[in-house]
Amino acid sequence: MFSTDFLDIPPLTEAAGTVRLPGSKSISNRVLLLAALASGTTRVHDLLDSDDTRVMLAALAQLGCGIEQADGTLRITGLGGKFSNPQANLFMGNAGTAMRPLTAALSLLGGDFELSGVPRMHERPIGDLVDALTQLGCHIDYLGNPGYPPLRIHPVTLQSLQLDTPIRVRGDVSSQFLTALLMALPLASRRDITIDVVGELISKPYIEITLNLLARFGIHVRREGWQRFTIPAGSRYQSPGEIHVEADASSASYFIALGAIASEGLRIEGVGAESIQGDIRFVEAAGQMGARIESGSNWLRVARGAWPLKAITLDCNHIPDAAMTLAVMALYADGPTTLTNIASWRVKETDRIDAMANELVKLGARVEAGPDFIRVFPLAADGWRAARIKTYDDHRVAMCFSLAAFNPASIPVRILDPHCVAKTFPDYFETLFSVVRPLSVPVICIDGPTASGKGTLAVEVAHALGYHYLDSGALYRVTGLAMRRAGLEADPAQEMQIADLARTLPLRFDAGKVMLAGEDVSDAIRSEAAGMDASRVSALPAVRAALKDLQVSFRALPGLVADGRDMGTVIFPDAPLKVYLTASAAQRAERRYKQLISKGISTTLDSLRSDLEARDLRDSSRSVAPLKPAEDARRLDNSNLSIEQSVNEVLNWWQQVQPFSGR
């Protein structure tokens, strides 16, 4: 998961392969609460691990629910409708699927509770649900603005509740209000309880999910159309023993769109024709726009059909979350696409109609929007603009706009605050990058002499950008170590044997560690002797050739920061930014001296300086890939700079070669 301030997605050209989706957020949080309310132990498989589910799990744990995690399965010991902790302050983040159902359930459980969230949660309406609960006799106070969280729930007895008349709740703001009542009211079902929906019920497929899961836990709700729901007297939650969480159909929408835009065949696993989620009907909308789609019980295969995509006008009440993806697909269509009946977008994690309109305009699109619709006009190849996409702490905005990287103008897209996808799909960008092909992967090269600090600088720059890191020096050091262990010497007579070793190194980098055949050799390759061996083997042409392909293979999305001595001159000559880092021999010797002394290694400044000067001479005078700046390298003397200053300078240079300045 990317936790950087922004993530730059380079121009993408096509997609292929297989995607395995995470579990559904909507199903996951419903299952967690139902399992907590039920009697017995429920084993939950394939639960989504995300910010929203963590919020729900933390709340249930505070309320005294038994929760155990083992071997990818969550065991929840239900409390039979009686939470053991009758008093708690619960933080719900921005998780509507946790806030609304818990508000209803806790209002009936006879405790004293406070529920709060992030500032945006305190802007999301809950008044219609509170009004419905107040009809019953529940006692709830607003602690801030009336109609919005945070809330204070006071204890009531089930016997005091008024159940003889239908409970009325609005259906045209959020289906989560009705879901919350349907999940909570079985706790009070000493008689039939009727819920009447006032106005048109939006997002009906999410109510279908609720009813389906209630039945799995023993609650069989009677329904009269979409206006009246009756919970039978004597309803009681019972654990089904185990339950599997279906993959998220809303998350599937990004990859269905990806297939429609850029693939000859992309397979999506975890959701298919038998899905209980309404957002699976996104496949119908994608099909109307021209996608070719095949499906099985739990898989889809999507490929580009019509191109450009076909413009559509669609009532999106049945796919409110997934419909956002259509707004970006519309950029690739043959005319304006209009999405209607989407008023619920305005009360989600952000005002999604405004958010989508604002960010689409940044890309160059013409957009029209109203209280419950958005109309998006397609972009010509020369109309695309480089944009920094604001995500509004909304996971779906971030994921939708990643699809803009397939634009025909070959312009990168910057996603601000990419971490927001943690709400439902923490590994979204990694999953996307695993199946797409970029036009080119950006590389930053940082070359320089020994002890110039290029490794430290490169690591920090890579961390700031979310890029991969290549320590080419480590490759040569590991080769030198393998050479010594094999009883070889760095001379021309044994050059080919060493090259063979280098070509088949079982090497990987793992959380800052250098692993050779599963062994952590990070410390072993950092000795002065290992450094000398690295310098010697790097002078062997066959060894350098053997390691070149290995180094090039580290070039992967979203980008790479590579440090060494010939990254910009030999390995990545097309890199858009090349830095040649240097410092005086005296300064480098002092840095190395402090480093070695801190590790308890005895040495002297004079000897270190002599070694560094000798190594500089050998590296710069070798016949193969001598140490020297690339012609277009930017020189950075860090003799008197802190690490932070050096990092900021390189990041500033990087911004200068990006197209986002001033936008």
RAHU-V294625 format. One record per backbone hydrogen bond with DSSP energy under -1.0 kcal/mol. CO is the residue of the C=O (numbers start at 1). NH is the residue of the N-H. Records with the same first field share a line. If there is no record, write none. Layout:
CO = NH / NH
This chain:
5 = 417
7 = 415
9 = 413
11 = 439
14 = 437
17 = 267
19 = 269
22 = 248
24 = 28
25 = 29
26 = 30
27 = 31
28 = 32
29 = 33
30 = 34
31 = 35
32 = 36
33 = 37
34 = 38
36 = 79
38 = 80
39 = 239
40 = 78
42 = 76
43 = 243
44 = 74
45 = 245
50 = 54
51 = 55
52 = 56
53 = 57
54 = 58
55 = 59
56 = 60
57 = 61
58 = 62
59 = 63
60 = 65
61 = 64
63 = 85
66 = 77
68 = 75
70 = 73
73 = 70
74 = 44
75 = 68
76 = 42
77 = 66
79 = 82
86 = 112
88 = 114
90 = 116
92 = 95
93 = 118
94 = 96
95 = 98 / 99
96 = 100
98 = 102
99 = 103
100 = 104
101 = 105
102 = 106
103 = 107
105 = 108
112 = 88
113 = 153
114 = 90
115 = 151
116 = 92
118 = 122
120 = 123
121 = 124
126 = 130
127 = 131
128 = 132
129 = 133
130 = 134
131 = 135
133 = 138
136 = 162
139 = 154
141 = 152
145 = 148
147 = 126 / 127
150 = 143
151 = 115
152 = 141
153 = 113
157 = 160
158 = 161
167 = 196
169 = 198
171 = 202
174 = 177
175 = 179
176 = 180
177 = 181
178 = 182
179 = 183
180 = 184
181 = 185
184 = 187
185 = 188
186 = 189
188 = 190
189 = 234
193 = 231
194 = 167
195 = 229
196 = 169
198 = 171
203 = 206
204 = 208
205 = 209
206 = 210
207 = 211
208 = 212
209 = 213
210 = 214
211 = 215
212 = 216
213 = 217
214 = 219
215 = 218
217 = 238
222 = 230
224 = 227 / 228
227 = 197
228 = 224
229 = 195
230 = 222
231 = 193
232 = 235
237 = 39
240 = 242
241 = 43
243 = 45
246 = 24
248 = 252
252 = 256
253 = 257
254 = 258
255 = 259
256 = 260
257 = 261
258 = 262
259 = 263
262 = 15
263 = 304
266 = 302
267 = 19
268 = 300
269 = 21
270 = 247
272 = 275
277 = 280
278 = 281
279 = 282
280 = 283
281 = 285
282 = 286
283 = 287
284 = 288
285 = 289
286 = 291
287 = 290
289 = 310
290 = 306
292 = 303
294 = 301
296 = 273
298 = 270
299 = 296
300 = 268
301 = 294
302 = 266
303 = 292
309 = 334
312 = 338
314 = 340
316 = 319
319 = 323
321 = 324
322 = 325
325 = 329
326 = 330
328 = 331
329 = 332
330 = 333
331 = 379
332 = 309
337 = 376
338 = 314
339 = 374
340 = 316
342 = 345
343 = 346
344 = 347
345 = 348 / 352
350 = 352
351 = 355
352 = 356
353 = 357
354 = 358
355 = 359
356 = 360
357 = 361
358 = 362
359 = 363
360 = 365
361 = 364
363 = 385
366 = 377
368 = 375
372 = 342
373 = 370
374 = 339
375 = 368
376 = 337
380 = 383
387 = 414
389 = 416
391 = 394
394 = 398
395 = 399
396 = 400
397 = 401
400 = 403
401 = 404
402 = 405
403 = 406
404 = 407
405 = 12
407 = 410
413 = 9
414 = 389
415 = 7
417 = 420
418 = 421
419 = 422
420 = 423
421 = 424 / 425
422 = 51
423 = 52
425 = 428
427 = 431
428 = 432
429 = 433
430 = 434
432 = 435
435 = 16
437 = 13 / 14
442 = 560
443 = 577
444 = 562
445 = 579
446 = 564
447 = 581
449 = 452
453 = 457
454 = 458
455 = 459
456 = 460
457 = 461
458 = 462
459 = 463
460 = 464
461 = 465
462 = 466 / 467
468 = 561
470 = 563
471 = 475
472 = 476
473 = 477
474 = 478
475 = 479
476 = 480
477 = 481
478 = 482
479 = 483
480 = 484
481 = 485
482 = 486
483 = 488
484 = 487
489 = 491
491 = 494
492 = 495
494 = 498
495 = 499
496 = 500
497 = 501
498 = 502
499 = 503
500 = 504
502 = 505
505 = 507
506 = 517
508 = 515
510 = 513
513 = 510
514 = 521
515 = 508
516 = 519
519 = 516
521 = 525
523 = 526
527 = 531
528 = 532
529 = 533
530 = 534
531 = 535
532 = 536
533 = 537
534 = 538
536 = 539
537 = 540
540 = 544
541 = 545
542 = 546
543 = 547
544 = 548
547 = 551
548 = 552
549 = 553
551 = 554
552 = 555
554 = 556
559 = 468
560 = 444
561 = 470
562 = 446
563 = 472
564 = 448
566 = 570 / 571
567 = 572
572 = 575
577 = 445
578 = 634
579 = 447
580 = 636
582 = 638
584 = 588
585 = 589
586 = 590
587 = 591
588 = 592
589 = 593
590 = 594
591 = 595
592 = 596
593 = 597
594 = 598
596 = 601
597 = 600
604 = 608
605 = 609
606 = 610
607 = 611
608 = 612
609 = 613
610 = 614
611 = 615
612 = 616
613 = 617
614 = 618
615 = 619
616 = 620
617 = 621
619 = 627
630 = 633
634 = 580
636 = 582
638 = 641
642 = 646
643 = 647
644 = 648
645 = 649
646 = 650
647 = 651
648 = 652
649 = 653
650 = 654
651 = 655
652 = 656
655 = 658
660 = 663
